[in-house]
Amino acid sequence: MSRARCHALFLAAVSPRGATTRVAVRRGLSAWPVLQEPDMEYQDAVRTLNTLQTNANYLEMVKRKRGDPQTQLEAMKLYLARSGLQVEDLDQLNIIHITGTKGKGSTCAFTERILRSYGLKTGFFSSPHLVQVRERIRINGQPISSELFTKHFWRLYHRLEETKDDSSCVSMPGYFRFLTLMAFHVFLQEKVDLAVLEVGIGGAYDCTNIIRKPVVCGITSLGIDHTGLLGDTMEKIAWQKGGIFKSGVPAFTVLQPDEPLAVLRDRAQQISCPLYLCPPLQALEEGGPPLTLGLEGEHQRSNAALALQVARCWLQQKGYQDAGELKASRPSLPGQLPLAPVFQPTPRMQQGLRHTEWPGRTQLLRRGPLTWYLDGAHTTSSMQACVRWFRQALHRCERPDSGSEVRVLLFNSTGDRDSAALLKLLQPCQFDYAIFCPNLAEMASTDNADQQNFTVTLDQVLLRCLAHQQHWSRLHEEQKEKEHSNPQGKVSVERIDFFGPSLVVRWLRIHLPMQRTWVRSLVGETKIPHALGQLSPLATTRQVHTPQQEEGCTPRKTQRSPKEERRTPAVLKDSLNQWSMSR
């Protein structure tokens, strides 16, 4: 009997965060003793952190009544003061600040790994997390330990609690703000040589932008995302991203469309920020061996080119000599941004690129018969890049000697993204199964604080799954009409809905391997930050034989009557729980 093999892709998104007010406080939190209290283990710390998440209903109200965003930065500075630090203290961190729409996490990962290859002690703050919240704060590429997270969490939490004044509305910072403050304290306490900061959303008013003098800044590829916060045009979004520029601080960007690139240039000129355009990675490879990247996908070459320029600039600013030999310079065209230098990447830079790891981004995981392709694409252009990577990877993969091949899509998207447009881009992959599930590893997350999410309600999540299924059904019907006259057309796609990723894995492991099938699965635009560990094997496959389903092992396929289409999320939840209990 042939075994099934699966490939899956995960895509991640991020949520906005909260607000608040002022108070003055003395400095020097890092010298304070840790308050020892019973049973304050990691899970207790994360549960307490989760109380700072913005309630879903309150979040909707804030979106409707958004105030002056500049006050958000001022509030963050006051939180920093209450925590025992001043903005000047952050200068010690030798910060690299990275923003962009696509690839900023990957660019940060490349940059951090390059500089670590020089023997430097690195800090890295990113978002969101995949499995545990401590992944957001890394030392030398590794998430801080549960013990270190717990220690720093309670130290900061107690300090902010002590300076809270309910009568004057001096409150606790929101979830993301708290973690940003905590990252600053961890990096200072651990005495890192540098800190790589990934912007959360936008740039100008992001709470990471309280830093006053980073060593270097970078802007990755721009696109349309978070339109409710950043604006609905590329020019508006570019203005927000350019908000991280600082006077006299070098900044680099990759090739952008003309209009947003002009906005970035104007923003830089207004504050005397030297901004450079990165040459393509190919220019740095000329005269030397091709560069090997630890992250797959052609689009990662742009991220790697930016990371090399940012890392080299940091090394030069800090007086390092081994920063890459310059090649022949290329003149900039009149009216355009000056080109960043073309140089020969050093062996340590090459090593850093080669050894870069960034889970959940163009990541391939093989688990026995299942192979998963994981990625975080959540814009149309990043989804196009994801599809190219997935199809190229399938073309390169080993073909089964016998049996059939099945392709499975696991999809979820969040926020204000156009999921119908994203799903349409996935059609060329020709999936046999499409699974639409919430971004919850399990329906009940009370035992794992890392999985708690109060920013959305379960009804909202399940209604979104229903909308995804309806979009996919319409696309499938349109495709069937086009192929109606083609006897060689693709077989019907089955749709399976409304169960969590852990149940998806269980179904794939139990059902598909029983067939004479090879399973290759793509997991598309999912914000499933806690599921990666459980979803280590997902697959997409092209089914040739009709599956012989085992009773009780396979969730019901989506062949709904109009009455069934109108079921409420609560009913969907009950159906899901019944299936889960049957397992």
Secondary structure, DSSP 8 states (H G I E B T S, - for coil): --------------------------S-GGGS-----TT--HHHHHHHHHTTS--HHHHHHHHHT---THHHHHHHHHHHHHTT--GGGGGGG-EEEEE-SBSHHHHHHHHHHHHHTTT--EEEE-S--SS-GGGGEEETTEE--HHHHHHHHHHHHHHHHHT-BGGGTB----HHHHHHHHHHHHHHHTT-SEEEEE-SSSSTTSGGGG-S--SEEEE-B-----HHHH-SSHHHHHHHHGGG--TT--EEE----HHHHHHHHHHHHHTT--EEE---HHHHHTTS-----SS-STTHHHHHHHHHHHHHHHHHHTT-S-S-EE-------TTS--B---EE--HHHHHHHHT---TTSSEEEEETTEEEEE----SHHHHHHHHHHHHHHHHHS---SSSEEEEEEEE---TT--HHHHHHHHGGG--SEEEE--S-SSS--TT-GGG---SS-HHHHHHHHHHHHHHHHHHHHHHHHHHTT-TT-----EEEES--HHHHHHHHHHTGGGSSEEEEEEEES---TTTTTTTS--------S-----TTTS-------HHHHT--HHHHHHHHHHHHHH-
